[in-house]
């Protein structure tokens, strides 16, 4: 380990102004790839419950991973390339690119840590200039996605667990860093925000905004 500052970034509603899982589902619905009525209604209800902290990480993740099930990986890869071109690249805020670039210029170890699946997050992380990604890992059996998660979802307390595991694989600990930053929008990320020396609330939800005010954490917008 050479960098002495760790910079962590959430993805959905933080670096992006929307949720990539919801955008992916809307993209599939628009193309007639999934049942519009069933998925749209279920998605809205689940997302609302998750945002309020009521739905579990596994339930949330595996609902969206179900859109990958029983599809050939080459077909999904092609769809994802179109999704990036139509739904992601055109809407990345310039302030997002500048924030990530600034931490890179300062020589910080920059990591995108997201609850989104690696399937969605990997091309987005590369688009935003990240070398390092911690994401929820979708299960693949016999060359196809099963719609299930393998390992710990990278969400809530799982983000802390997965970060410690990622650092351990690099023979490092969070305490080794002189400074650690984490940018997030969500109350669901309070466990990890509470672990770093510089927690930053980005377009925070009401619960996180209130916590940030009480704790004296900075609040910023990248929109």
N, C-alpha and C positions, 0 to 999 in steps of 0.2 A: 504494500500500500504506500503510495507516494503523496497523494492529496491529503491535506489535514482538515479539509472542510467537506462535508457531505451535504449535497443539495437534493432533496427528494421532492417529487412533483406528482400530485394526483392528476388524472386525465379528465374525466367527465365532469362538466360544469366547472372546471378549473382552467386547465390549459385550453380545452375546447369549451364552447359556450352551450353545448348540448350534451346529451348522454349518448355515447356511441352505440350501446346496445339498442336503445330506442330508435336511433337513426338507422341502424342496420335493419331492424324489423320493419320500419316504415319503407325502406328501400325495397325489401322483399315483397311487401304488400303492393307497392306501386307497380312492381314487375309481375305480379300475379304468381309469385313463388310460394306463398303461404295463404291460408284461409284468412281473408281480411277481417271478417266480423269476429271470428273466434279469437284470433291473436290480438287484435287491437283492443278489444274490450278487456281481455285478461291482462294485457300489458299495463293499461292505465291503472287498473285496480292494484296490481302487484307493485308497480312503481310508487304509487301513493303510500302504500303500507310500508315499503322499504324506506322511503324518505322519512317517514315518521318513526322509524326504528322498530316497526312491528313485524316485518317479514324477515325471516332468517336469510343469511347469506347463501346457504345452499339452495333454498327454494328460489331465490331471485336468480342466481346464476344458472341453474339448470333449466329454468323456464326459457331463457334466451339461448342457451346452448341447444335446446331442442330444435331450433331452426337449422342446425347443422346436421342433424341426424339423418341417416340413410341417403346422404348425397355424396357423390364421388368427390374426392378432394380436389381433383383438377377442375371440376365444375365450380366448386366453392372458391378456389383460388381466382378463377376468372371473374366470378361475381364480386369478389373482394377488391380486385383491381378496379373494376367499374365503380364500385362504392367509393373507393378512395378518390377517384377522379371527379365523381359527381357530387359527393356529399361531404368529404373531409377537406381536401386541399383548398377548395374555393372559400372555405369559411374559417380557416385558422386565423385568429386575430394577429395582426402584426405585433401587438404587445406581448403575445405569447412567445413568438419567435425571438423577440428581443430579450425577454426575461431569461429564457433558456440559454441564449447565446452569451448573455452577460455572465452567467455563472460559469459557462465554459471558458470564457476569456480570463476569468479569475483563477482558473486552474482547479475548480472544484470537481469532486467526483459526483457526477449528475446521474440520477436514477429516476426513471419513470416507474412509479408503483401504483398499479391500478387494479380495481376489482374486475375490469373487463377481461375477457378471455384472451389468451395469447393469439388466437386466430385473428381477432380484431385489432389487438393492441400492437402487435409486432410491426405491421406496415406503418401504423400511425407513429410509433416511437421513432422509426427510422426517418419518417418525414419531418419530425420535429428535431432531429439531430441527436437523438439519444443512442449511445452505445449500449447502455445497460437498462434492462427491463425486468421488473418483477410483476407477473400477471397471474391471473387464475388459469390453471392448466386444464384444458379439456381432455377427457379421456379419448384415446384412439385405439380401436381394436380391429385387427385385420384390415388396416388401411382406411378405416372410416371412423368418423366421430360418433360416439355413442349417445351424446346428449348429457353425459354425466361429467362430474368434476373428478379429477384425480388429485389427491393430496388436499391440503388446506386451502380453501378459497382465500384469495388475497383481499380480504374485506374485514373491516372492524378490527377486533383483536388479532385476527389472522394477518393483518398487515404488519403488525409488530413481530409476530412469530416468523413470518416469511422473511422480513428484513434481517432479523437476527441470524436466520439460517443462511441467507445470502452472504452476509458479512462473514460468518464463520467459515464459509467455503473459501473466502479470500483471506483467511487467517486474521480477521479483524473483529473489533467490537465497536458498538456505537460510542462507547466512552473513549475510544482511541482518537476520535475526531475533536479538534479544537472547537469547531462549531458544527452544528447540524441544523439544516433548514428543512421545513416541510410546508408546501403550499397545498391547501385543500379548501373545498367549498362546504364540506358536509360534517354534520354531527357524527356520522358514522366513522369519521376519521379522528375523533377525539382521542382514542387510545394512542395513536402514533403522534398526533400533534402534541400530546402531553409528554412525549419522550424526548423531543428535540429542544435545542437551545433557542431556536428561532421559529416558532410556529406562526404561520401567516394564513389568515383567513381570506380566501379569494371569493368574491361574490357569495358570501356565506348564507346558508339557510338560517332561519330565525333562531334555532337553538344554538348553532355555532356562533352566530353574531352576538347573541346575549352572553355566551361564555367568553368570547373574545373581549367584549367590553369589560366584563368583570375581571378578567385576567390581564388586561392591558396588552393584548395581542394586536398587532397591526391588522387592519382590514384594507384590502385593495381590490381593484377591479381590472380585469384584462380585456374588457369588452371595448 
